[in-house]
């Protein structure tokens, strides 16, 4: 018979899981910066 996989009680060190709680703050700020940069480029090129 094959052995069942062992369960680890230690939390994983996944970098994505560390970032997820900050997403509600990071995404709007990044979107605002992106919109500002695109508007600046459009005005500068006009």
PQR file of N, CA, C, O and H, with PARSE charges and radii, in Angstrom:
ATOM      1  N   UNK A   1       0.833  -1.183   0.000 -0.4000 1.5000
ATOM      2  CA  UNK A   1       0.000   0.000   0.000 -0.0000 2.0000
ATOM      3  C   UNK A   1       0.881   1.252   0.000  0.5500 1.7000
ATOM      4  O   UNK A   1       1.989   1.254   0.538 -0.5500 1.4000
ATOM      5  N   UNK A   2       0.374   2.281  -0.599 -0.4000 1.5000
ATOM      6  CA  UNK A   2       1.137   3.533  -0.618 -0.0000 2.0000
ATOM      7  C   UNK A   2       0.865   4.334   0.648  0.5500 1.7000
ATOM      8  O   UNK A   2      -0.232   4.295   1.204 -0.5500 1.4000
ATOM      9  H   UNK A   2      -0.526   2.279  -1.036  0.4000 1.0000
ATOM     10  N   UNK A   3       1.855   5.040   1.078 -0.4000 1.5000
ATOM     11  CA  UNK A   3       1.718   5.851   2.292 -0.0000 2.0000
ATOM     12  C   UNK A   3       0.953   7.127   1.971  0.5500 1.7000
ATOM     13  O   UNK A   3       1.113   7.713   0.901 -0.5500 1.4000
ATOM     14  H   UNK A   3       2.746   5.072   0.626  0.4000 1.0000
ATOM     15  N   UNK A   4       0.125   7.543   2.909 -0.4000 1.5000
ATOM     16  CA  UNK A   4      -0.628   8.783   2.706 -0.0000 2.0000
ATOM     17  C   UNK A   4       0.313   9.980   2.875  0.5500 1.7000
ATOM     18  O   UNK A   4       1.273   9.913   3.644 -0.5500 1.4000
ATOM     19  H   UNK A   4      -0.005   7.066   3.779  0.4000 1.0000
ATOM     20  N   UNK A   5       0.042  11.061   2.167 -0.4000 1.5000
ATOM     21  CA  UNK A   5       0.928  12.232   2.296 -0.0000 2.0000
ATOM     22  C   UNK A   5       0.851  12.820   3.701  0.5500 1.7000
ATOM     23  O   UNK A   5      -0.220  12.901   4.303 -0.5500 1.4000
ATOM     24  H   UNK A   5      -0.737  11.116   1.543  0.4000 1.0000
ATOM     25  N   UNK A   6       1.989  13.218   4.196 -0.4000 1.5000
ATOM     26  CA  UNK A   6       2.022  13.778   5.549 -0.0000 2.0000
ATOM     27  C   UNK A   6       1.551  15.220   5.524  0.5500 1.7000
ATOM     28  O   UNK A   6       1.837  15.960   4.583 -0.5500 1.4000
ATOM     29  H   UNK A   6       2.859  13.152   3.707  0.4000 1.0000
ATOM     30  N   UNK A   7       0.837  15.613   6.549 -0.4000 1.5000
ATOM     31  CA  UNK A   7       0.349  16.984   6.673 -0.0000 2.0000
ATOM     32  C   UNK A   7       1.361  17.817   7.444  0.5500 1.7000
ATOM     33  O   UNK A   7       1.845  17.399   8.496 -0.5500 1.4000
ATOM     34  H   UNK A   7       0.604  15.012   7.314  0.4000 1.0000
ATOM     35  N   UNK A   8       1.675  18.977   6.927 -0.4000 1.5000
ATOM     36  CA  UNK A   8       2.618  19.870   7.594 -0.0000 2.0000
ATOM     37  C   UNK A   8       1.833  20.932   8.351  0.5500 1.7000
ATOM     38  O   UNK A   8       0.920  21.547   7.799 -0.5500 1.4000
ATOM     39  H   UNK A   8       1.281  19.316   6.073  0.4000 1.0000
ATOM     40  N   UNK A   9       2.187  21.145   9.610 -0.4000 1.5000
ATOM     41  CA  UNK A   9       1.507  22.150  10.416 -0.0000 2.0000
ATOM     42  C   UNK A   9       2.139  23.531  10.266  0.5500 1.7000
ATOM     43  O   UNK A   9       1.572  24.521  10.727 -0.5500 1.4000
ATOM     44  H   UNK A   9       2.929  20.646  10.058  0.4000 1.0000
ATOM     45  N   UNK A  10       3.291  23.607   9.635 -0.4000 1.5000
ATOM     46  CA  UNK A  10       3.936  24.903   9.468 -0.0000 2.0000
ATOM     47  C   UNK A  10       3.320  25.635   8.282  0.5500 1.7000
ATOM     48  O   UNK A  10       3.031  25.010   7.261 -0.5500 1.4000
ATOM     49  H   UNK A  10       3.751  22.802   9.261  0.4000 1.0000
ATOM     50  N   UNK A  11       3.114  26.944   8.395 -0.4000 1.5000
ATOM     51  CA  UNK A  11       2.555  27.684   7.257 -0.0000 2.0000
ATOM     52  C   UNK A  11       3.569  27.767   6.122  0.5500 1.7000
ATOM     53  O   UNK A  11       4.780  27.754   6.343 -0.5500 1.4000
ATOM     54  H   UNK A  11       3.349  27.451   9.224  0.4000 1.0000
ATOM     55  N   UNK A  12       3.044  27.851   4.910 -0.4000 1.5000
ATOM     56  CA  UNK A  12       3.936  27.913   3.758 -0.0000 2.0000
ATOM     57  C   UNK A  12       4.565  29.302   3.661  0.5500 1.7000
ATOM     58  O   UNK A  12       4.015  30.284   4.160 -0.5500 1.4000
ATOM     59  H   UNK A  12       2.061  27.861   4.731  0.4000 1.0000
ATOM     60  N   UNK A  13       5.712  29.365   3.016 -0.4000 1.5000
ATOM     61  CA  UNK A  13       6.421  30.624   2.827 -0.0000 2.0000
ATOM     62  C   UNK A  13       6.181  31.169   1.419  0.5500 1.7000
ATOM     63  O   UNK A  13       7.101  31.671   0.774 -0.5500 1.4000
ATOM     64  H   UNK A  13       6.159  28.567   2.610  0.4000 1.0000
ATOM     65  N   UNK A  14       4.947  31.065   0.956 -0.4000 1.5000
ATOM     66  CA  UNK A  14       4.601  31.531  -0.376 -0.0000 2.0000
ATOM     67  C   UNK A  14       4.579  33.061  -0.395  0.5500 1.7000
ATOM     68  O   UNK A  14       3.841  33.665   0.384 -0.5500 1.4000
ATOM     69  H   UNK A  14       4.199  30.657   1.480  0.4000 1.0000
ATOM     70  N   UNK A  15       5.363  33.701  -1.258 -0.4000 1.5000
ATOM     71  CA  UNK A  15       5.365  35.173  -1.264 -0.0000 2.0000
ATOM     72  C   UNK A  15       4.032  35.769  -1.697  0.5500 1.7000
ATOM     73  O   UNK A  15       3.704  36.888  -1.303 -0.5500 1.4000
ATOM     74  H   UNK A  15       5.962  33.211  -1.891  0.4000 1.0000
ATOM     75  N   UNK A  16       3.257  35.040  -2.502 -0.4000 1.5000
ATOM     76  CA  UNK A  16       1.959  35.556  -2.936 -0.0000 2.0000
ATOM     77  C   UNK A  16       1.010  35.675  -1.752  0.5500 1.7000
ATOM     78  O   UNK A  16       0.253  36.641  -1.664 -0.5500 1.4000
ATOM     79  H   UNK A  16       3.523  34.130  -2.821  0.4000 1.0000
ATOM     80  N   UNK A  17       1.040  34.706  -0.840 -0.4000 1.5000
ATOM     81  CA  UNK A  17       0.154  34.747   0.320 -0.0000 2.0000
ATOM     82  C   UNK A  17       0.499  35.897   1.259  0.5500 1.7000
ATOM     83  O   UNK A  17      -0.361  36.356   2.010 -0.5500 1.4000
ATOM     84  H   UNK A  17       1.655  33.921  -0.912  0.4000 1.0000
ATOM     85  N   UNK A  18       1.736  36.365   1.228 -0.4000 1.5000
ATOM     86  CA  UNK A  18       2.118  37.507   2.063 -0.0000 2.0000
ATOM     87  C   UNK A  18       1.599  38.820   1.484  0.5500 1.7000
ATOM     88  O   UNK A  18       1.368  39.774   2.227 -0.5500 1.4000
ATOM     89  H   UNK A  18       2.435  35.991   0.618  0.4000 1.0000
ATOM     90  N   UNK A  19       1.413  38.879   0.163 -0.4000 1.5000
ATOM     91  CA  UNK A  19       0.995  40.106  -0.509 -0.0000 2.0000
ATOM     92  C   UNK A  19      -0.527  40.254  -0.523  0.5500 1.7000
ATOM     93  O   UNK A  19      -1.032  41.377  -0.542 -0.5500 1.4000
ATOM     94  H   UNK A  19       1.601  38.104  -0.441  0.4000 1.0000
ATOM     95  N   UNK A  20      -1.263  39.145  -0.514 -0.4000 1.5000
ATOM     96  CA  UNK A  20      -2.714  39.165  -0.690 -0.0000 2.0000
ATOM     97  C   UNK A  20      -3.436  40.105   0.282  0.5500 1.7000
ATOM     98  O   UNK A  20      -4.354  40.795  -0.161 -0.5500 1.4000
ATOM     99  H   UNK A  20      -0.852  38.234  -0.498  0.4000 1.0000
ATOM    100  N   UNK A  21      -3.093  40.181   1.570 -0.4000 1.5000
ATOM    101  CA  UNK A  21      -3.834  41.108   2.456 -0.0000 2.0000
ATOM    102  C   UNK A  21      -3.683  42.579   2.076  0.5500 1.7000
ATOM    103  O   UNK A  21      -4.522  43.395   2.458 -0.5500 1.4000
ATOM    104  H   UNK A  21      -2.348  39.620   1.929  0.4000 1.0000
ATOM    105  N   UNK A  22      -2.643  42.932   1.341 -0.4000 1.5000
ATOM    106  CA  UNK A  22      -2.411  44.330   0.968 -0.0000 2.0000
ATOM    107  C   UNK A  22      -3.034  44.702  -0.374  0.5500 1.7000
ATOM    108  O   UNK A  22      -2.953  45.859  -0.787 -0.5500 1.4000
ATOM    109  H   UNK A  22      -1.961  42.269   1.031  0.4000 1.0000
ATOM    110  N   UNK A  23      -3.654  43.741  -1.065 -0.4000 1.5000
ATOM    111  CA  UNK A  23      -4.198  44.006  -2.392 -0.0000 2.0000
ATOM    112  C   UNK A  23      -5.256  45.115  -2.416  0.5500 1.7000
ATOM    113  O   UNK A  23      -5.242  45.917  -3.350 -0.5500 1.4000
ATOM    114  H   UNK A  23      -3.720  42.801  -0.730  0.4000 1.0000
ATOM    115  N   UNK A  24      -6.175  45.208  -1.440 -0.4000 1.5000
ATOM    116  CA  UNK A  24      -7.162  46.309  -1.506 -0.0000 2.0000
ATOM    117  C   UNK A  24      -6.527  47.693  -1.440  0.5500 1.7000
ATOM    118  O   UNK A  24      -7.161  48.667  -1.845 -0.5500 1.4000
ATOM    119  H   UNK A  24      -6.187  44.557  -0.682  0.4000 1.0000
ATOM    120  N   UNK A  25      -5.320  47.811  -0.953 -0.4000 1.5000
ATOM    121  CA  UNK A  25      -4.635  49.101  -0.930 -0.0000 2.0000
ATOM    122  C   UNK A  25      -3.699  49.275  -2.121  0.5500 1.7000
ATOM    123  O   UNK A  25      -3.582  50.369  -2.673 -0.5500 1.4000
ATOM    124  H   UNK A  25      -4.805  47.019  -0.624  0.4000 1.0000
ATOM    125  N   UNK A  26      -3.038  48.198  -2.511 -0.4000 1.5000
ATOM    126  CA  UNK A  26      -2.024  48.292  -3.560 -0.0000 2.0000
ATOM    127  C   UNK A  26      -2.657  48.515  -4.930  0.5500 1.7000
ATOM    128  O   UNK A  26      -2.155  49.325  -5.710 -0.5500 1.4000
ATOM    129  H   UNK A  26      -3.133  47.310  -2.062  0.4000 1.0000
ATOM    130  N   UNK A  27      -3.741  47.820  -5.238 -0.4000 1.5000
ATOM    131  CA  UNK A  27      -4.318  47.922  -6.577 -0.0000 2.0000
ATOM    132  C   UNK A  27      -4.851  49.317  -6.901  0.5500 1.7000
ATOM    133  O   UNK A  27      -4.545  49.827  -7.979 -0.5500 1.4000
ATOM    134  H   UNK A  27      -4.149  47.163  -4.605  0.4000 1.0000
ATOM    135  N   UNK A  28      -5.636  49.966  -6.024 -0.4000 1.5000
ATOM    136  CA  UNK A  28      -6.088  51.328  -6.360 -0.0000 2.0000
ATOM    137  C   UNK A  28      -4.938  52.332  -6.474  0.5500 1.7000
ATOM    138  O   UNK A  28      -4.958  53.203  -7.343 -0.5500 1.4000
ATOM    139  H   UNK A  28      -5.884  49.551  -5.148  0.4000 1.0000
ATOM    140  N   UNK A  29      -3.949  52.212  -5.607 -0.4000 1.5000
ATOM    141  CA  UNK A  29      -2.809  53.134  -5.677 -0.0000 2.0000
ATOM    142  C   UNK A  29      -2.045  52.923  -6.981  0.5500 1.7000
ATOM    143  O   UNK A  29      -1.677  53.889  -7.650 -0.5500 1.4000
ATOM    144  H   UNK A  29      -3.933  51.505  -4.901  0.4000 1.0000
ATOM    145  N   UNK A  30      -1.810  51.677  -7.340 -0.4000 1.5000
ATOM    146  CA  UNK A  30      -1.102  51.392  -8.589 -0.0000 2.0000
ATOM    147  C   UNK A  30      -1.922  51.862  -9.792  0.5500 1.7000
ATOM    148  O   UNK A  30      -1.361  52.375 -10.760 -0.5500 1.4000
ATOM    149  H   UNK A  30      -2.110  50.892  -6.796  0.4000 1.0000
ATOM    150  N   UNK A  31      -3.235  51.694  -9.738 -0.4000 1.5000
ATOM    151  CA  UNK A  31      -4.089  52.172 -10.824 -0.0000 2.0000
ATOM    152  C   UNK A  31      -4.053  53.679 -10.952  0.5500 1.7000
ATOM    153  O   UNK A  31      -3.998  54.210 -12.061 -0.5500 1.4000
ATOM    154  H   UNK A  31      -3.691  51.277  -8.952  0.4000 1.0000
ATOM    155  N   UNK A  32      -4.085  54.380  -9.814 -0.4000 1.5000
ATOM    156  CA  UNK A  32      -4.011  55.839  -9.849 -0.0000 2.0000
ATOM    157  C   UNK A  32      -2.697  56.332 -10.421  0.5500 1.7000
ATOM    158  O   UNK A  32      -2.674  57.281 -11.205 -0.5500 1.4000
ATOM    159  H   UNK A  32      -4.130  53.949  -8.913  0.4000 1.0000
ATOM    160  N   UNK A  33      -1.607  55.697 -10.036 -0.4000 1.5000
ATOM    161  CA  UNK A  33      -0.294  56.085 -10.571 -0.0000 2.0000
ATOM    162  C   UNK A  33      -0.234  55.822 -12.069  0.5500 1.7000
ATOM    163  O   UNK A  33       0.301  56.635 -12.824 -0.5500 1.4000
ATOM    164  H   UNK A  33      -1.625  54.926  -9.399  0.4000 1.0000
ATOM    165  N   UNK A  34      -0.779  54.691 -12.500 -0.4000 1.5000
ATOM    166  CA  UNK A  34      -0.760  54.365 -13.925 -0.0000 2.0000
ATOM    167  C   UNK A  34      -1.581  55.370 -14.728  0.5500 1.7000
ATOM    168  O   UNK A  34      -1.143  55.813 -15.791 -0.5500 1.4000
ATOM    169  H   UNK A  34      -1.213  54.031 -11.886  0.4000 1.0000
ATOM    170  N   UNK A  35      -2.774  55.739 -14.231 -0.4000 1.5000
ATOM    171  CA  UNK A  35      -3.610  56.719 -14.927 -0.0000 2.0000
ATOM    172  C   UNK A  35      -2.902  58.072 -14.988  0.5500 1.7000
ATOM    173  O   UNK A  35      -2.929  58.742 -16.021 -0.5500 1.4000
ATOM    174  H   UNK A  35      -3.129  55.379 -13.369  0.4000 1.0000
ATOM    175  N   UNK A  36      -2.266  58.476 -13.880 -0.4000 1.5000
ATOM    176  CA  UNK A  36      -1.542  59.747 -13.870 -0.0000 2.0000
ATOM    177  C   UNK A  36      -0.402  59.736 -14.884  0.5500 1.7000
ATOM    178  O   UNK A  36      -0.209  60.712 -15.608 -0.5500 1.4000
ATOM    179  H   UNK A  36      -2.244  57.932 -13.041  0.4000 1.0000
ATOM    180  N   UNK A  37       0.342  58.659 -14.939 -0.4000 1.5000
ATOM    181  CA  UNK A  37       1.453  58.591 -15.886 -0.0000 2.0000
ATOM    182  C   UNK A  37       0.965  58.606 -17.334  0.5500 1.7000
ATOM    183  O   UNK A  37       1.569  59.259 -18.184 -0.5500 1.4000
ATOM    184  H   UNK A  37       0.185  57.866 -14.351  0.4000 1.0000
ATOM    185  N   UNK A  38      -0.122  57.893 -17.617 -0.4000 1.5000
ATOM    186  CA  UNK A  38      -0.654  57.894 -18.976 -0.0000 2.0000
ATOM    187  C   UNK A  38      -1.174  59.271 -19.359  0.5500 1.7000
ATOM    188  O   UNK A  38      -0.969  59.711 -20.490 -0.5500 1.4000
ATOM    189  H   UNK A  38      -0.613  57.362 -16.926  0.4000 1.0000
ATOM    190  N   UNK A  39      -1.849  59.965 -18.432 -0.4000 1.5000
ATOM    191  CA  UNK A  39      -2.333  61.316 -18.713 -0.0000 2.0000
ATOM    192  C   UNK A  39      -1.161  62.273 -18.920  0.5500 1.7000
ATOM    193  O   UNK A  39      -1.209  63.125 -19.808 -0.5500 1.4000
ATOM    194  H   UNK A  39      -2.015  59.607 -17.513  0.4000 1.0000
ATOM    195  N   UNK A  40      -0.114  62.142 -18.113 -0.4000 1.5000
ATOM    196  CA  UNK A  40       1.064  62.996 -18.266 -0.0000 2.0000
ATOM    197  C   UNK A  40       1.714  62.782 -19.633  0.5500 1.7000
ATOM    198  O   UNK A  40       2.117  63.742 -20.289 -0.5500 1.4000
ATOM    199  H   UNK A  40      -0.075  61.450 -17.392  0.4000 1.0000
ATOM    200  N   UNK A  41       1.812  61.544 -20.051 -0.4000 1.5000
ATOM    201  CA  UNK A  41       2.401  61.244 -21.362 -0.0000 2.0000
ATOM    202  C   UNK A  41       1.533  61.824 -22.472  0.5500 1.7000
ATOM    203  O   UNK A  41       2.056  62.377 -23.440 -0.5500 1.4000
ATOM    204  H   UNK A  41       1.484  60.764 -19.518  0.4000 1.0000
ATOM    205  N   UNK A  42       0.205  61.705 -22.344 -0.4000 1.5000
ATOM    206  CA  UNK A  42      -0.699  62.220 -23.374 -0.0000 2.0000
ATOM    207  C   UNK A  42      -0.600  63.739 -23.480  0.5500 1.7000
ATOM    208  O   UNK A  42      -0.589  64.278 -24.587 -0.5500 1.4000
ATOM    209  H   UNK A  42      -0.220  61.256 -21.558  0.4000 1.0000
ATOM    210  N   UNK A  43      -0.527  64.436 -22.351 -0.4000 1.5000
ATOM    211  CA  UNK A  43      -0.412  65.897 -22.372 -0.0000 2.0000
ATOM    212  C   UNK A  43       0.954  66.310 -22.906  0.5500 1.7000
ATOM    213  O   UNK A  43       1.059  67.276 -23.661 -0.5500 1.4000
ATOM    214  H   UNK A  43      -0.536  63.999 -21.451  0.4000 1.0000
ATOM    215  N   UNK A  44       1.987  65.594 -22.523 -0.4000 1.5000
ATOM    216  CA  UNK A  44       3.343  65.933 -22.965 -0.0000 2.0000
ATOM    217  C   UNK A  44       3.501  65.735 -24.473  0.5500 1.7000
ATOM    218  O   UNK A  44       4.203  66.507 -25.128 -0.5500 1.4000
ATOM    219  H   UNK A  44       1.902  64.809 -21.910  0.4000 1.0000
ATOM    220  N   UNK A  45       2.854  64.706 -25.028 -0.4000 1.5000
ATOM    221  CA  UNK A  45       2.985  64.415 -26.452 -0.0000 2.0000
ATOM    222  C   UNK A  45       2.088  65.318 -27.303  0.5500 1.7000
ATOM    223  O   UNK A  45       2.327  65.455 -28.502 -0.5500 1.4000
ATOM    224  H   UNK A  45       2.284  64.079 -24.496  0.4000 1.0000
ATOM    225  N   UNK A  46       1.067  65.933 -26.712 -0.4000 1.5000
ATOM    226  CA  UNK A  46       0.114  66.743 -27.491 -0.0000 2.0000
ATOM    227  C   UNK A  46       0.708  68.076 -27.914  0.5500 1.7000
ATOM    228  O   UNK A  46       0.037  68.870 -28.573 -0.5500 1.4000
ATOM    229  H   UNK A  46       0.872  65.821 -25.738  0.4000 1.0000
TER
END
